[in-house]
Amino acid sequence: MKRFKSPAQLQRFVSIDDPIANLYCFPRTTFTSNDHRELRHAAMTAWREITCVSAA
């Protein structure tokens, strides 16, 4: 709970952070480098769609 003012603030952060973190966390030992790059690209595409950010 460091840096969080209340348990409610922590819960709000975690409820948003957890689904987003799942976009980025892949078990590297089970994927080849090419597979990992494709998954990272798909995760970034999904993130841009969620946040309504265009690719730079």
HUBELQUI-V213342 format. One record per residue. N is the residue number from 0. RES is the residue in one letter. PSI is psi in radians with two decimals (* if undefined). D_CENTER is the distance of its C-alpha to the mean C-alpha in whole Angstrom. Layout:
BEGIN
n->[N:N]
res->[RES:RES]
psi->[PSI:PSI]
d_center->[D_CENTER:D_CENTER]
END
This chain:
BEGIN
n->[0:1:2:3:4:5:6:7:8:9:10:11:12:13:14:15:16:17:18:19:20:21:22:23:24:25:26:27:28:29:30:31:32:33:34:35:36:37:38:39:40:41:42:43:44:45:46:47:48:49:50:51:52:53:54:55]
res->[M:K:R:F:K:S:P:A:Q:L:Q:R:F:V:S:I:D:D:P:I:A:N:L:Y:C:F:P:R:T:T:F:T:S:N:D:H:R:E:L:R:H:A:A:M:T:A:W:R:E:I:T:C:V:S:A:A]
psi->[0.21:2.43:0.02:2.34:-0.42:2.81:-0.55:-0.71:-0.74:-0.77:-0.71:-0.75:-0.84:-0.66:-0.48:-0.70:-0.67:-0.88:-0.59:-0.72:-0.57:-0.40:-0.47:-0.33:1.92:2.45:1.76:-0.50:-0.27:-0.02:2.59:2.96:-0.72:-0.75:-0.74:-0.77:-0.73:-0.72:-0.70:-0.72:-0.76:-0.69:-0.75:-0.64:-0.79:-0.72:-0.75:-0.66:-0.74:-0.73:-0.02:0.75:2.34:2.69:2.36:*]
d_center->[21:21:21:20:24:24:22:21:19:17:17:16:13:12:12:10:7:7:7:3:3:5:4:4:7:10:14:15:19:19:18:20:19:20:17:15:15:15:12:10:12:11:8:9:11:9:8:11:13:11:12:15:15:17:17:19]
END
